[in-house]
Amino acid sequence: MKDRIYVVFIILLVPFSLKFFDASFISSSILNYSFILFIWLTIFLSIPYFFKIKSVFSIPIYLIFFSIIFSMVMAYYSWDQNFFHSFIETTQYMIWPLFFFMRYHNISVKTLERIILFFGLAYALLFFFQYLNQGVVLFGKPLYGDEWTEDRGVIRIIFPGAGIFILSLFISINKLTSSKNHRWFWLVFSSLGIIIPVMQVTRQFIVGVLLMYLIHLLNNVSIPKKVVIIFLFVLGVGLAINADIPMVEGVIEAQERDSSLGKKYIRVLAGEYFLYDYSPNEISGVFGNGAPYWGISSYGKFNEKLGDERGYYLSDVGIIAVYAMFGIFSILGFIIIWLISFLIPLPSEYQYAKYYLWYILFTSFTWYSVYHYHYLISTVFALYIFQKGIDQSKRKIVIKKLLKTLIQEKKR
């Protein structure tokens, strides 16, 4: 009975942690307060297990989580932002202890996969629903003004909460090549990973998903098959580029425009600023500046002015924003996570957890996928599943050793 309660809690936590995909038809006060309530409920439920659970991810999670906590002190010290404002703004980054809650209660990976796939499918359906109802903003926020506007040749709708969808895509492509059941479903679901990013005209979304798909398809196949897959991939991309598809043309034009700017590209300028000129003192250069309460505190108003007048936004510089807000030790935490993802092998059925972490790494320089609440719960899920894969590998090694010992004893 208790196990079911924990699963129900996680099911409820997903939509609340995503603010119901930033639903605009729900009162913002209700969304924000329920969001804060669920995040802190998660923290209080998880803290008793924080130091009890052993994991390869314990140290990096400690580094990231405590850097975020301490950043509230730095926001007060360096920018005179009061603790209440910091508490409200910083809460959105603090779901990391969920990892220890799930570890202690041993949440089934199969159950977690079903939850991820359910909300991944919900993301896709709600995106298409919003796309078919462009006259009203139901989810998220337009790039400019209060209405969806044309950008890169199409009406551009960047649907919020993409993290859970991306993780569900990698589960699908993994199942497509490893499972003999429901392959048509996995094929259709995986194809959404091409269709929806292209419809949103977001370069890192498109390239990131396609790159992970390619890596997966090239994994554990013969050299001739690798050659065929690469040929088909290049052919498919070439056909798409030359097919006069407005969305594809919009992406190409945006890439050509930004590439021509070189070091004058706004994200490059913003990255340099947040790295070298943002922190008002050396201590903030180490421990971070804290999360600015946008447009409310003096620190938040400074960031709002920075965006309005110079076009410098923390959300555009990803991992640099993590450093600017939470300092060097949070960066060290992410580096350790990514090193683990490259160095520790996983059973094939858990491989999608790696793809998600690699996707976050790939997009971390130009997008907020590394730290934003749209992605964080999915990141924690991926880390948990990764750890379960490590546990399974260790059990197999122990069983093999036991069997080998038993066989040797029988021979004697």
N, C-alpha and C positions, 0 to 999 in steps of 0.2 A: 504493500500500500504506500509506504513512504517513497519507494522508487518512482511510483507513478506521480506522486506530488512533485518530486524534483523535476521530472520530465515536463509536467504541466507548467511549472514555473519557468523553465527554459523556453517553452513554446510561447508563453506570454511575454517573456523578456524580449524576444526578437522584435515584434512589432513596436513595443514601447521604446526599445533602444534605438529604433530607426524613426521614431516619431511618426509611425504609420506612413512611412515613405513621404514624410513632410506634407501630410494632407492639409491642404489650405482650407478645406471646408470644416475642419475641426478647430475650435478656439485655440489660438496659440498659447494662451495661458494654461489650458488643460493639457495640451501636448507637452509644454515645457515642465510643468510641475509634476506630471505623471512620469515623464522621462527622468527627472532628478530623483523622484521617489524610488523608481525601479533600479536605477544605478546604485543608489546608496543602500537599498535593501540587498542588492547583490553583494556589495562590499561587506556589509555587516554579516551576511550569511557565509561569506568566504573567508573572512579574516581568521576565524578559529583554526583553519587548516593551512594558513599562509606559510607557516614554517614547519608544519608537520609532514608535508608532502615532498618527496624527493623526485626531481625531474631534471632532465638536461636543460629545460627552459626556466628553471627556478631563478637562477642568478640574473639572466637578462630581463625577466619580468620584474624582479626586485629593482633592478637599475632603472627601468623605465617608470614603474609605478611611483617609487619614492622620489624620483626626479620631478615627476608631475606634482606630487604633494608639496615638495620643497619650493617649487616654482611660485606658489602662492606667497611665500615669504619674500621671494625675490621681486615679485610684482609690487609688493608694499615697499620694500627697501629701495628699489631703483626708480619706481614710477609713482609711488604714493597711491597705488590702487588699494582700496580697503579690502579686507578679507571677505566680506560678504559678496562683493562683486567678483572677486577671484573664485570664491566657492561656486557661485552660479555658473561662471564661464568655464571653469576647469573641470567640473563634474562630467562633461561630455567625453573627456579623455580617460576616464578612470575605471573602465570595465574590466581591466586586466585581472583582478583577483578571481573572476569567474573561472579561470583555468583551474585554480586549486579546488574550488567547489565541485567542479565536474570530476576532477581526479579523485577526490575523496569519496564521492558517491558513485564512482565507476559507471558513468553514463555510457550506455551501449553506443558503439559507433554506428551500427545499423539504424538505431533510433535517431541519432543525430543527423545521419544522412537523409532520412525521411523528412526531418524538420527543415533542413537546408533546401532540399529539393522542393518542398511545398512552398516555402517563401520565395525561392528562386522562380518558380512557376508563377506565383502571385505577382512578382515584379514584372515578368514578361506580359502577363495579361493586363495588368494595370497600365503598363506603358502603352500597349496597343489601344486600350480604352482612351487614354489621354490623347494619343495621336489622332484618334478618330473624333475627338471633341476638342479641337484646337481653339475654339472660340472662348473657352473658359479654362482658367488655371486651376486644376484640381489637386495636383501634386507638385511639390517643388516650387521653384522660383525662376522666372524668365531671366535671361542674361541681361536684358535691358528693359526698363519700364515694368509695367504690370501685365503685359500681354506677350504671348509667344510671338516672336518676330523672325523674319527671314535672316538667315546667316549661313554663309558658305553654300548658297544656292538653294537652301531648303528652309522650311519652318523647323527651327532647331529646338528640340525638347530634350534636355539632359535630365533624365529621370533619376531622382534621388534614391539612395540606398543600394547602389550597384554591387557592393561587396558580397552580399548574400547570393546575388544572381551570378556573379563571377565564380564563386566557389561551387555553386550548383552546376555550372557549365563544365568545370574541370572534373567533377564527379561523373557527369554524363559522358564525357569523352573517354574517361577511364573505364566506365562500365561498357561502353560501346565496343571496345577492343578486348575486354576480359570476360564479359558475360554472354552466355548463349541465349538468355531470356530477354524478351522485350526489346530487342535490338532496334526495332523501328522507332520505339519511344526515345531511346538514347540518341538515335540519329537525328530525329526531329528536334529534340532538346538541344543537342550540340550545334545544330544549324542555327539556332537562335543566337548563338555566340558570334555569328558572322552577320546575321540580318540586323539585329538590334544595335550593335555598335556602329554599323554603317548608317543606319537611320538617324543615330544621334550625332553623326559627323564628328566624332571625337577621336583624334589620331592615336593617343596612347591606349585608348580602349580597344580600338581596332587592331593595332599592331601587337599590343600585349597579349590579347586572346589568341590571335593567329599564331604568334610565336610559340605560345605554350602548346597549342594544338600540334604544331609542326614538331616540336621537341618530343611530344608524346608519341606521335606516329612514327618517328625515326628511332624510338627506343626499342631495343631488342629485336631488330629485324636485320636481315642479311643486307649486304652492300648493294646487290642489284635492286632490292626493294627500296633501299634508301634513295638510290638514283631515280627510280620511278616516282617516288613520293615527292622528291624535290622538284622534278620536272613538272609534275602535275600541279604542284603548288605555284611554281613560277608561271606556268601557263594560265592558271586560274586568275592570278593577280594581273597578268598582262591583259587577259580578256576583259577583266573588270575595268581596268584603266582605259581601255579603248572602246568601251561599250556605250559611251555618252550617257552615263548614269549621273544625274545632277549631284547626288550626294557624294559620289566618288570624285567628281570633278571639283566639288567644293573643298574636299579634303586636300586634293593635289594643289589647288590654288593657294590654300592657306599655308601648306608646307613650303611651297616655292617662295611665297611672300616672306615668311618668317626666316627662311634660310638665307635670303638675300640681305637681311638685316645684319647677320653675323653677330658681333659683340654688342650691337645696338638693339638687339631683340629685347623686348621689355622684360622677359623672364630672366634673361642673363643679367640685365641691369639690376633687377629686383634681388636676384640671388646674391650678387656682389654686395649690395647694400645691406641685406639682412645678415650677411656673414661678417662684414667688416665695420659697418658704420651704425648699426642699429642699437647695439648695447651701449648704454651711457657710462659704463664703468667696466673694469677688468673682472670683477666678481660675477657680473651678469654674463660676461663672455665665457665663464666656466659653468655657472649653474643655471643660466638662462634668465629670461626677463619675465616669465610668467605669461599666461594667456590674457590678452587684452579684452576687456568687456566692451565690445564694439559700440562706439558712439555714445557710451554712457559715462564711464570713468574718464578722467583726463588722459590716461594711457590709451583707452579705447578711442577717444576722440583724435588723439595723435595718429593712430593707425588708420582711422577713417579719412583723415586729411591726407595722409600718405597715399592712400589709394585714389582718392578723388583728384589730387593735384599731380601726382607723379606716376600713378598706375601701378604702384608697388603693393601687392597683396600677398600675405603669408600663404594663402591657399594655392598660389601659383608656383611655389618653390618647394613644396613637399618636405623632404628630409631636412632641408635648410631651415624650414619653419620649425621643425622639431627641435633643432639645435637652438634657434633664436628664442623659443619659448621655454624649453626644458633643459637645455644645456648639454654639455659634453657626455655626461654619463648615460643619458637617454640614448644618444647616438651609439655609444658603446654597446648598450643593450640590443639595439637593432642589428649591429654588426655581428654580434655573437649569434643571434637568431639566424641570420643569413649564412654565416659560416657553418652552423649546424646543418642547415638545409642542404648545403653542398657536400658536406663531408660524411654525413651519416646516411647509409643506405636504408631504404624502406622496402617492405614487401610490395609487390606490384599493385595490390588492391588499395594501398594507401598513398600511392604516388601523387594523387591529385592535391594532397596537402602541400607537397613541394611546389607544384605548379602555382598554387595560390601565393605562396611566400615569394616565389620568383617574380610573379606578376607585380606584387607590391613593390619589390625592389626595382623592377624595370620602370614602373610609373612614378617612383618616389621622387624623381628629380623635377617633375613638371606638374604634379598633381597632389592632392591632399589624401590620397588613398592610404598613406602610411600612418596617418594619425586621426583622421576624421571619423565621427561617429557613424557615418554611412558605411564604414568598412571595419571598425574595430571589433565588433562582436564576431564577424566572420574570421578575422585574424586570430582571435582567441580560439574559435572552433578549429581552425586549421592547425594551430599549435597543439591542441588537445589530441586531435586525430593523429598528428605526427608522433606524439609521445606514445599513443596506443600502438602505433605501428612498430616503434622501437621495442616496446614491451613484448609484442608478439614475436619479434625476431629473437629477443633474448630467451623467451620460453622455448622456441624451436631449438636453439643452441643447447640449452640445458637438457631437453628431451633427447637430442642426438647423442649427447655425452653419456646420458644414462643408458640408452640403448646399446651404445658401443661398449660400455662397461659390462652390461649384462651378457652381451655376446661373447666378450673375452672370457668372462667367468665360466660360461657354459662350455667353451672350448677346453678349458682347463679340466 
